[in-house]
Amino acid sequence: MLLPPPVEDPYDRLVTPLATAGGDGRIDDCNAAFARWLGVSARRLRGLPLAALEAEGDALQRAMGRADAAREDPLHLRRISLAFPGAEARFADAWLSSRGDGWLLEVHPVDEFPGEDPLQVLPGALAASLRGLAHELRNPLAGIKGAGQLLARRVQDPQARELVELVQAEVARLTDLVDELLAPAPPRPHAPLNIHAVLERVLRLAEQEAGWAVKLVRDYDPSLPDLDGDADRLAQAAWNLVRNAIQAGAAAVTLRTRIERDVRIGEEMHARALRLEIIDDGRGVPAELAEQIFLPLVSGRADGTGLGLALAQQVVREHRGALAYRSRPGHTVFALLLPLAAERGAEGEQQ
């Protein structure tokens, strides 16, 4: 007697990753797409707390703890990082719904470093607006430069002179930036630089702007090799991101550097890349701006110019890198990936 073929579970035919959890918050089932996306078997996921899958932050845990969640529409968790404990994190937009006395988690994977660059599709009128703004900045910068020169002749205290020199250096950098917006020049040749020296310059600016109101944390990888790049341009990009964090009400800003291996940036594979993360506990990126945050003149503040992130994106592109972010109130991470030269030992093996 032949046994009837097993009935295929329609749940497993869905391509959208789905997982369900009981009232105790532990996973009781998931479809094949969910297990495949996390790179483990469904058997290993069953019984695991659903919130334990969040690799960074606690947005999922907090969403499940909301007392009124059962009476609401699905909660949208934007760009959260999920992983089986100990495995590589993956990024996704997720929707959490109450389901009887349990939960349903629907996952839509996203690329942490999407290839599309909104700067490539800017209309000409927007570029003209940037040039007009740059023109208006020229005269105030010239006045600040002249005042700085006069002040430098009168100040004798070494600490005060150091601050004056910092002002002069920043005015020179901003003047170069304005000149570039008005008449773009070819990129300067890249040279080996220590990224931590660049970040120390940025942190000095942050200390002057925020004082003791913001805790600045260094989480550096001391083994990082030199990076080929433009120190001034990278300082501009990092400062824009740190300043945005300060202006978003952050009480702490962390600068974190690490090496990543065998990473894809755009269409290219790189053996090594520098990952620079700027992490803050401020208000986060407004949800209504999430899809256009890197466009010029888009800002979440009434007094914002909307230029900082667009310029940071441009600088990263000049270095063949990628810039991405994930954000929720109280936890925002802007991540830069910048390719590093191949290790000399590896180069020798290839020759």
Secondary structure, DSSP 8 states (H G I E B T S, - for coil): ---------HHHH-SS-EEEE-TTSBEEEE-HHHHHHHTS-HHHHTTSBGGGGBSSSSHHHHHHT-TTGGGSS-EEEEEEEE-STTS--EEEEEEEEEETTEEEEEEEE--SS-S--GGGG--HHHHHHHHHHHHHHHHHHHHHHHHHHHHHHH---HHHHHHHHHHHHHHHHHHHHHHHHHS-------EEE-HHHHHHHHHHHHHHHHGGGSEEEEE--TT---EEE-HHHHHHHHHHHHHHHHHTT-SEEEEEEEEEEEEEETTEEEEEEEEEEEEE-SS---GGGTTTTTSTT--SSTT--S-HHHHHHHHHHHTT-EEEEEEETTEEEEEEEEE----HHHHHHH-
